Amino acid sequence: MLDYYLFPISYAFLTFPIAALLCALPILILQYRKHGYFNKIRGLLLYLFLLYLMNAFYLVILPLPSSRHNEPMDVASYMQWIPLNFINDIVAETKVVWSQPSTYVRLLKERALLQVVFNILLVVPFGMFVRYYLRKGWAICLAASFGLSLFFEVTQLTGIYGIYDYPYRLFDVDDLLLNTLGGMLGYAIASWMSTHIPRLNRLHAEVDLSQKRVSYTRRLIAFGIDWLLLMPVVLLLYVLRVPLAYFMVTTVYFIIIPYLKEGKTLGKSFVRIRIVGEGEKLKLREIVIRNGLLYLVFGGAHVLFMSVYNSGILGVVYLLGLFLMDMYVFINITLSLLDRKRPLLHEQKSGTYHVIVR
């Protein structure tokens, strides 16, 4: 019986690093948007919750049939609708002699009883997360626990939504009841824990966002969001043969818009950061030097190279100059990564930097 549960758990731990990598960006954005910074305790709890969900899901669906075209199970019905039928299963399968109390310990080895315990424990962490992390009430926890259990049962009943020809697990109303009970038990445990451990909403009560450094990871996310929006526009303008499309788009988006929007682009707004200069208001000269150097000079040099490159001597000279410029930028970035207090080149020249938006 123990091996039956260890098999899916081992798969969950093996595939967790991949899922953690895929979820890293959403988790970072969630923390930046909601709290203004990345809190390691909150991040750890989110990853633990992800690991729990993977374990729970794998326990529900594994082991899989050997083929998509599986044979139907030899049962009268794929659905068990009698509430508390697990009691009959325990009584029918038990080796306990009720007149002999010394045999009661055998219950701990009964498959039917262990399955009941498992179905309760399966959703206990979910209830704890709803109460402690999300800080929701008991009604939300009840509905969410029931919904999670229903998702598990429907997944089984539909053969993972049509992947398999026939269901390979039964839909059991007792599972719904026991899973929901487990969620509420987790809610009760988290309610008790919250009186003995710090509340999550107090973790950032003493944090001064104005003093926190804006990480390169956060800036890179903003950069990626900005270009995810801009790239289709630039490509469309190139298809339409609009002259200097890249320079037009970057000038409007990275110079004019930040100047008008207090140092913010859509990507920066998404992760709650903005550019500031030496004064209270960002000056046009500052944003022109900063983003002009970054996007029009550094970025523009590469765009022009792809547009006008030729194999003659001028092309070779241009390529050599581009290589030297890239090496200079690379060295500057490396030094800034090694020394967090050292600003990047375009920040040094413009006197600008990033701050967190409260």
N, C-alpha and C positions, 0 to 999 in steps of 0.2 A: 504493500500500500504506500509506503514511504517513497519507493522508487517511482511510483506513478506520479507523484507530485514533484519530485526532484528533477525529472526529465524536462518538463516545460520551464521550470525555474532556471535551469542551467542555460537553456536557449535564451531566456530573457536577459541574463547577465552577459551572454556572448554578444548579443545584438545591441545591448544598451549603448556602447560607445558610438555606434553609428547614429542611433536615435538622438543621443545627447548632442552630437555635432550638428545634426539637422535642426534641432530645437534651440541651439545656442543663440541664433539671431533673434527669433521671436521672444526668448526669455530676456535677452538684453534690452530689446525695444520696450517690452512690457515694463521692466523696472525703470528704464529711463523716463518713459511716459508717465508712469503712475507716481513714482517717488522722487524723480529728479536725479537719481544716481543708482549705481549698482550696489546693492547690499549683499554681502557674501552669505549671510544667514538665510535671507530670502531666496537667493539663488540656489543654495544647497537644498532648501526645502522643496523648491520647484523640481530640481533634478531627482530628489528622492521620490517625489510624487510621480514623476515620469517613470522611474524604475518600478514603482509599485504598480502603475497601470499596465506596464508591459508584462509584469509577472502575472497579474490578474487575468489579462487577456489570453496569454499563452496557456495558463492553467485551464481556461475555458475551452480553447480550440484545439489544443494538442493532447494526444498525438493525432495527426491527420490520417485520413484513409490513404492507402497506397496508390490509389488512382482517382482521378476526377470522376470517372464512371464507376462509382462505388455501387455495391449491391444494397438494396433496402434492408433495414434491420428487421429481424423476425419478431415484430411486436404487433399487437392489435391496433395500437394508436401511437402516434408520435407525441401526443400531448397527454399529460397527466393533470387533471383538473380537480382532484380531490384534496382539499386543504388538510394539512397535518397527516397525510398518508405515510410520512416517514416514521410515525409511531408504529404503524402496522408492520413496516419493514423491519424495524428494530426488534419488535416482539417475535416476528416470524424467523429472523435469522439468528437471534441471540442464543448463546450457549449457557446463559445464566440460568441457574436454578433458583427461582425466586424465594423458595423456602430455605435456601442456604446462603446467608449473607456473605460467606467467604467466597462465593463465586461471582459476586458483584464486580470484582476487579476485572473480570473478563470483558465487561462492557467497553473498557478502554481499548480493546483490540477489535471490537466489532466494526465491520466495514460500514454498516448503515449509520452507526452512531458517529464514527469518524467523519463521514460525509456531511452529517448535520453540522458538526463542529467546524469543518472546513468552510461550508457555505456561510456560516456566521462570520468567521474570521476573515473571509475573503474581502468583505466590504468595510471592515472596521477601520482600516487606514483612510479610506475614502471619507467616512464620517468625521474622522479626526481632522482631516484637511479642510473640509467644509466649515467646521466650527472654528478651528484655530487659525488657519491661514486666511480663508475668505471671510470669516467672522459673520456667517449667516445664521439665522435662527433655525429652530428645530423643524419648522414646516418645510423650509427650503431643503434641509438635510434629508427629511423624509422623502420628499418628491425626487430629489436628485439620486438618492440611494435606490429607490424603486426604479427610476429611469435607467440607471446604470445596469441594474439586474435585468431589466426588460431587454436592454440592448444585448446583453450576453445571451439570454434565452432565444431571442429572435435570430441572432447570429447562428446559433446552433440549429434552430428549427429550419432555417432556410439553406442549410448546407453552405454557410458563409456566403449568403446572398447569391446563390446560384452557381458558385464555383464547382460544387459537387452535385451530382445528379440527385442524391437523396440525403436527408439529414443523417448524421452519424452520432448525434446525441439527442436525448429526449427533452422536450419542453416540459418543465415541472413547476407547477404553481407553488410547491413547497420551496423551491429555490428562490422564487420571488419573495416569499415571506421571510425566509431565513436571511437572505442577503440584505433585505431592508432592515431587519432586526439588527444585523451586524453594523449597518451604517449608523443606526441610532445608538447602538452601544459605543461606537467610536465617538459619536457626538457627546455622549455622557462622559466618556473618559477625557476628551479634550476640554470639556467644561470644568472638570475637576483639575486638570493640569494647568489651566489658565490662571488658577488661583495660586499656583506654586512656582510658575516660571514667568519670565517677562513676556508681556504682550508684544506682538509684532508691530502694532501701530505706534509703540513707543520707541522703536529702534531708531527712527529718524527724527525724533522729537528734538534732540540736541544737535542735530547736524546742521551746520551753516553752509548752505549750498554755494554761497558767494566765495567761500574759502576752498572749495573742492576743485581739484584740477580736472579739466576736461580731457579724458583719455583719448589716445589716438584711435582706439577701437571705436569709440563713440563717433569721432569725426569721420572715420572711414565708413561707418554705417550711413551717416548723413550724406557723404559723398556718393555712395552707392545708390541711395534712394534718388538723389538728384539726377544722376545719369541714367537711372532706369526710366525716368520720365523724359529726359531730354534726348536720349539716343533715337527713339522713333521719330522725333521732330527733325533732328539733324539729317537722318537718313531720307526722310520724305523730301526735305528741301534739296538734298543732293539728287534725288531721283527727278525732281522737277527742274534740276539744273539752275537753282538759285545761286548766284555768285556769292562766294565768301559765306556760305551758310553757317559753318561752324563759328566763325567770328561774330556773326550777327546774333546767333542764339546765345553764346556764352557772354557776350557783352550785355544783352538784355537780362539774362537770368542771373549771372553772377556779379554784375556790377550795379545795374540800375535797380533791380528788385531788392537786393540787400540794402542799398542806400535808402530806398523808400520804406522798407520794412524793418528798420532798426537792426540791420545786420543778420536778418534771417532769410533763408531759402526754405522751400517746402521740406527738404531733407533735414535741415537743421531744426526747424520747428517740430518735426516728428520726434526727434530725440531731445528736445528741449534745450538747445544751445543757440547762441548767437554771437556775432562778431562785434567787438567793441574796440574803440580807439583810445586816444589819450584823453579826450574830453567826455562830457556826458552824452553827447550825440556823435554818432559815427560821421566823419567828414567824407565828402565825395573823394577828395584827394587820397584819403587812407584806403578806401575800398578799391579805387582805381589802381593804386600801386600794388595792393595785396593780390587781388584776384586778376588784375591785368597781368602781373608778373606770372602768376600761377597758370592761368588758362590761356591768355593771349600770347605770352612769350614762350613759356615752356611747352604748353600744350599746342599752341599755334605753330611752333617750329616743326613739330612732328607731323601735324596736318599738312603743312606746306610741303614737307619732304615727300609725303605720299602723293601729293597732287602734281608737283612740278619736277620730280626727280628725273634726271637723265644720266646716262652712263658716261658722259664726258667728264672733263676735268673739273668743271663746276660742281657736278654731282658728287664727285669724290671729295672735294673740299667741303661741300655742305654736309656730307655724311660724317666726315672727320670732326667738323665743328659740333654737330649734333651729339656725337659720341663724347666729346670732351665736356659738353654741357651736361649730359646725363651723368657722367662720372662725378662732376662737381655737385650736382643735386643729390646723387646717391650718398656721397660722403657727408653732405650736410644733414641728410635725413638720418644716417647712421649715428652721427654725433649727437643729434637731438634725441634719438632713442636711448642712447647710453646715458645721457644727462637730461633728465626730464625738465630741468629748469631752463635748458637752452632752447630758445624758440627756433622754428624753422626759418629758412631764408626769406620767404615772402612775408613772414611775420616781423622779422628783424627790420626789413626795409620799410615796412608800412607802419610799424609801431602798433599793430593790432594783435588781438588774441581772442580766444573763446571764453565765454562764461556760460554758466548754467542759468536757464530761464526759470524763475521761481513760479 
